[in-house]
Amino acid sequence: MKAALLFALALGAAVPVVAQPTTPAKPPANRFDAYLTPAERFESGPLLVERHGSKGRPLILIPGLASGPWVWQETIRQLLDKPDEFTVYVLTLPGFDGRAPLAEAPFETTRAAVRDLIAQRKLDKPVLIGHSLGATLSFAVAEDLGNRIGGVVALDGLPVFPGTEELAPPQRLQMAANIRTRMAASPADAFAAQQRQYMRSQGVLDIGKADDIAPLLLRSDREAVGAWMADLLALDLRPGLPKIAAPVLVMAPFYQYDVAQGPQGAMTPDDKIAHYRSLLDGVANLEVVPIAPARHFLMIDQPLALAGALRRFLDRR
């Protein structure tokens, strides 16, 4: 401790302090809780939709589990750097980021809602861009609509939950029921601690960013998160992958330290790409690219790398 600081502390102990009126400190703004103003905000069934831009190719951005539009803000900025090139529709899913949850079957109900949005807005071959759960939804809608979809971009999301690909259907259903029960019974403080730990260990590389993102995840309904997780664990979209007519780009985050510590031991980017490809067998037009160094929220860890890969994919279509 510096001498000046010691002197100040000693002086403070010796001289009576006259209390002064104070104003409570305003908590610092969360760097991720800042939104671009949309051109339009509207309800579409259980979805909240924010539209950015009014001309150009339609893109639909679908966030992942417990996330909201905040996760896409830098991506939107990158996409709209050229006026009138894209119209971007950003979804908030039921149960997340303050939205009311659905009573049951959130995945299938939302799958239908995305199809309805495309039909009602008469979107011509939209490109579906999803993160995690949002990517799984994108695969499902692309299976449903075939050549009416212009492309699918999946950010660390797959048609089957990783690690469950070898499970029999009864095992999936049991696992789904267990996770739903555990999430419903989890105390709020335990849920908050788990989200913070997840963001620090698997979500993003920077601990400060992790600690800013964790409170935003807590705006989602805890039981709704469990219901969505249950639906994902019970789901396997792989049999329908040949129905996808659109080109598909999958971005696989890679961080060498994480895979070196994982149960499989050391893994290379090529190993991860091969694994993801094996889970996407049946997609006719598939590209899988690594994004490194990055964890699950790769749009936070590597926004420029994401924007570049996304731009190259869109420019070829």
TORZAGU-562261 format. One record per residue (C-alpha): z, x, y; residue in three letters. Coordinates in steps of 0.25 Angstrom, whole numbers, plus 2048, in hexadecimal, padded with zeros to 3 digits. Each point is the difference from the previous one (the first is absolute). Layout:
N
   z   x   y   r
   Z   X   Y ALA
...
This chain:
317
   z   x   y   r
 800 800 800 MET
 7FC 806 80E LYS
 80B 804 809 ALA
 7FB 7F6 80B ALA
 802 7F4 7F6 LEU
 80E 805 7FC LEU
 804 801 80F PHE
 7FB 7F2 802 ALA
 807 7FA 7F4 LEU
 80D 807 805 ALA
 7FE 7FB 80E LEU
 7FF 7F2 7FB GLY
 80D 801 7F8 ALA
 807 805 80C ALA
 7FB 7F7 80B VAL
 802 7F0 7FF PRO
 7F3 7F9 7FF VAL
 7FE 7F4 809 VAL
 7F9 7F5 7F8 ALA
 7F2 7FC 806 GLN
 7F9 7F4 7FD PRO
 7F5 803 7F6 THR
 7F3 7F9 7FB THR
 7FE 7FF 7F1 PRO
 7F5 80A 7FC ALA
 7F3 7F9 7FD LYS
 7FC 804 7F2 PRO
 7F4 809 7FF PRO
 7F2 7F9 7FE ALA
 7FB 800 7F2 ASN
 7F3 808 801 ARG
 7FA 7F7 7F5 PHE
 804 7F3 806 ASP
 7F5 800 80A ALA
 7F4 7F7 7FF TYR
 7F2 800 806 LEU
 7FE 7F2 807 THR
 7F6 7F8 7F7 PRO
 7F5 7F8 805 ALA
 805 7F4 7F8 GLU
 80C 7FD 7F7 ARG
 800 7F4 7F7 PHE
 805 7FA 7F3 GLU
 7F8 7FF 7F4 SER
 808 7F9 7F5 GLY
 80C 809 7FD PRO
 7F9 80C 807 LEU
 802 804 80E LEU
 7F3 806 805 VAL
 7FE 809 80C GLU
 7F1 803 804 ARG
 7FC 80C 808 HIS
 7F2 800 806 GLY
 7F6 7F5 800 SER
 7F3 806 7FB LYS
 7FB 809 7F5 GLY
 803 801 7F1 ARG
 80C 7F9 7FB PRO
 80C 808 7FA LEU
 80C 7FA 7FA ILE
 80D 809 800 LEU
 80B 7FC 7F6 ILE
 80D 807 801 PRO
 809 804 7F4 GLY
 80D 7FB 7FB LEU
 80A 7FC 80B ALA
 7F7 806 80A SER
 7F9 7F9 80D GLY
 7F5 803 80A PRO
 808 80B 805 TRP
 7FC 809 7F5 VAL
 7F1 7FF 804 TRP
 801 802 80F GLN
 7FA 80E 800 GLU
 7F5 7FC 7F6 THR
 7FC 7F5 80A ILE
 7FF 809 80B ARG
 7F7 809 7F8 GLN
 7F8 7F5 7FC LEU
 7FE 7FA 80E LEU
 7FC 80D 806 ASP
 7F2 7FB 801 LYS
 7FF 7F2 807 PRO
 7F9 7F5 7F8 ASP
 7FF 808 7F3 GLU
 80B 7F9 7F8 PHE
 808 7F3 801 THR
 80D 803 7FA VAL
 809 7F5 7F9 TYR
 80E 805 7FD VAL
 809 7F7 7F7 LEU
 80F 7FE 7FF THR
 803 7FB 7F2 LEU
 80A 7F5 7FD PRO
 80E 805 7FF GLY
 7FE 80D 807 PHE
 803 805 80F ASP
 807 7F3 803 GLY
 7F6 7F6 7FA ARG
 805 7F5 7F7 ALA
 800 802 7F1 PRO
 7F8 7F8 7F6 LEU
 808 7F8 7F6 ALA
 7F9 806 7F4 GLU
 7F3 808 7FC ALA
 7FF 808 80D PRO
 7F4 808 7FA PHE
 7F7 7F5 7FB GLU
 803 7F7 80C THR
 7FD 80B 80A THR
 7F4 804 7F8 ARG
 7FA 7F2 802 ALA
 804 801 80F ALA
 7F8 80C 802 VAL
 7F4 7FA 7FA ARG
 802 7F4 809 ASP
 801 808 80C LEU
 7F3 807 7FD ILE
 7F9 7F2 7FD ALA
 806 7F9 80D GLN
 7FC 80C 809 ARG
 7F3 801 7F9 LYS
 802 80F 7FF LEU
 7F3 807 7FB ASP
 803 80A 7F6 LYS
 80D 805 805 PRO
 806 80D 7FC VAL
 80E 7FF 7FA LEU
 80A 80B 804 ILE
 80D 7FF 7F9 GLY
 80C 809 7FE HIS
 808 800 7F3 SER
 802 7F1 7FD LEU
 7F6 7FD 80A GLY
 7F6 808 7F8 ALA
 803 7F8 7F4 THR
 7FD 7F4 807 LEU
 7F3 806 805 SER
 7FC 802 7F2 PHE
 804 7F2 7FC ALA
 7F8 7FA 80B VAL
 7F4 809 7FD ALA
 800 7FB 7F2 GLU
 800 7F2 805 ASP
 7F5 801 80A LEU
 7F6 80A 7FA GLY
 7F5 803 809 ASN
 806 7F9 80C ARG
 809 80C 802 ILE
 7FA 80C 807 GLY
 80A 80A 7FB GLY
 80E 803 7FC VAL
 808 80C 805 VAL
 80D 802 7F8 ALA
 80B 809 806 LEU
 809 804 7F4 ASP
 7FE 7F2 7FA GLY
 7FB 7FD 7F2 LEU
 7FC 7F4 7F7 PRO
 80D 802 7F7 VAL
 80D 805 804 PHE
 801 80F 7FD PRO
 809 803 7F4 GLY
 7FE 7F2 7FA THR
 7F1 802 7FB GLU
 804 801 7F2 GLU
 80A 7F4 7FF LEU
 7FD 7F4 7F8 ALA
 800 7F3 808 PRO
 80E 7FB 7FB PRO
 806 80D 805 GLN
 7FA 7FF 80D ARG
 805 7F2 802 LEU
 80E 805 7FC GLN
 800 80B 80A MET
 7FB 7F6 80B ALA
 80B 7F7 7FD ALA
 80A 80B 800 ASN
 7FC 806 80E ILE
 800 7F2 806 ARG
 80E 7FD 7FB THR
 805 80E 805 ARG
 7FA 7FF 80E MET
 806 7F2 802 ALA
 80E 805 7FC ALA
 7FF 80D 808 SER
 809 800 80C PRO
 7F9 802 80E ALA
 807 80E 802 ASP
 7FB 805 7F2 ALA
 7F2 7FB 803 PHE
 800 807 80E ALA
 805 80D 7F9 ALA
 7F5 7FF 7F6 GLN
 7F5 7FE 80A GLN
 805 80C 808 ARG
 801 809 7F4 GLN
 7F2 7FB 7FB TYR
 7FA 804 80D MET
 806 80D 801 ARG
 7FD 804 7F1 SER
 7F2 7F9 7FE GLN
 7FC 7F9 80C GLY
 7FC 80B 80B VAL
 802 80F 801 LEU
 808 800 80D ASP
 80F 7FB 7FF ILE
 800 7FC 80F GLY
 7F4 7F7 7FD LYS
 806 7FB 7F3 ALA
 80D 7FB 808 ASP
 7F8 7F9 80A ASP
 7F7 7F9 7F6 ILE
 80C 7FB 7F7 ALA
 806 7F6 80A PRO
 7F2 7FA 802 LEU
 7FF 7FD 7F1 LEU
 80E 7F9 801 LEU
 7F9 7F5 808 ARG
 7FA 7FB 7F3 SER
 808 7F6 7F7 ASP
 807 807 7F5 ARG
 7FD 7F5 7F6 GLU
 7F2 7FF 804 ALA
 7FE 80F 7FD VAL
 806 7FE 7F3 GLY
 7F7 7F5 7FD ALA
 7F3 808 804 TRP
 805 80B 7F8 MET
 802 7F7 7F4 ALA
 7F1 7FB 802 ASP
 7FB 80E 800 LEU
 807 805 7F4 LEU
 7FB 7F4 7F8 ALA
 7F2 802 805 LEU
 7F4 808 7FA ASP
 7F3 7FE 807 LEU
 7F8 80A 7F8 ARG
 7F9 7F6 7F7 PRO
 7F9 7FA 80C GLY
 7FC 80E 807 LEU
 7F1 7FE 7FB PRO
 7FF 7F4 809 LYS
 802 809 80D ILE
 7F2 801 806 ALA
 804 808 80C ALA
 802 80F 801 PRO
 80E 804 7FF VAL
 807 80C 807 LEU
 80E 804 7FB VAL
 809 809 807 MET
 80A 808 7F8 ALA
 80B 807 808 PRO
 805 80D 7FA PHE
 80C 809 803 TYR
 801 80C 7F7 GLN
 80F 800 801 TYR
 802 7F2 7FC ASP
 7F7 802 7F3 VAL
 806 80D 7FD ALA
 80E 7F9 7FF GLN
 7FA 7F4 7F9 GLY
 802 7FC 7F1 PRO
 7F2 805 7FD GLN
 803 80E 806 GLY
 7F5 807 808 ALA
 7F4 7F7 804 MET
 7F3 804 807 THR
 7F8 7F6 80A PRO
 7F6 800 7F5 ASP
 80A 7FB 7F6 ASP
 804 7F5 809 LYS
 7F2 7FC 803 ILE
 7FD 800 7F1 ALA
 80C 7F7 7FD HIS
 7FC 7F6 80B TYR
 7F2 7FF 7FB ARG
 805 7FD 7F2 SER
 807 7F4 806 LEU
 7F4 7FB 807 LEU
 7F6 801 7F4 ASP
 7F6 7F5 802 GLY
 7FE 802 80F VAL
 7F1 802 801 ALA
 800 808 80E ASN
 80D 808 801 LEU
 804 80B 808 GLU
 80E 806 7FF VAL
 804 80B 80B VAL
 80D 807 801 PRO
 808 800 80E ILE
 809 80C 801 ALA
 80B 803 803 PRO
 804 7F1 800 ALA
 80A 7F7 7FA ARG
 7FE 7F1 7FD HIS
 7FF 7FC 80F PHE
 7F4 809 802 LEU
 7FC 7F9 80D MET
 80D 805 806 ILE
 7FF 80E 7FA ASP
 7F1 803 802 GLN
 7FA 7F6 80A PRO
 7F4 808 803 LEU
 7FD 804 7F2 ALA
 800 7F1 7FD LEU
 7F8 7FC 80C ALA
 7F5 80B 7FC GLY
 7FF 7FB 7F1 ALA
 800 7F2 805 LEU
 7F5 803 80A ARG
 7F7 807 7F6 ARG
 802 7F4 7F6 PHE
 7FC 7F6 80A LEU
 7F4 808 806 ASP
 7FA 800 7F2 ARG
 800 7F1 7FF ARG
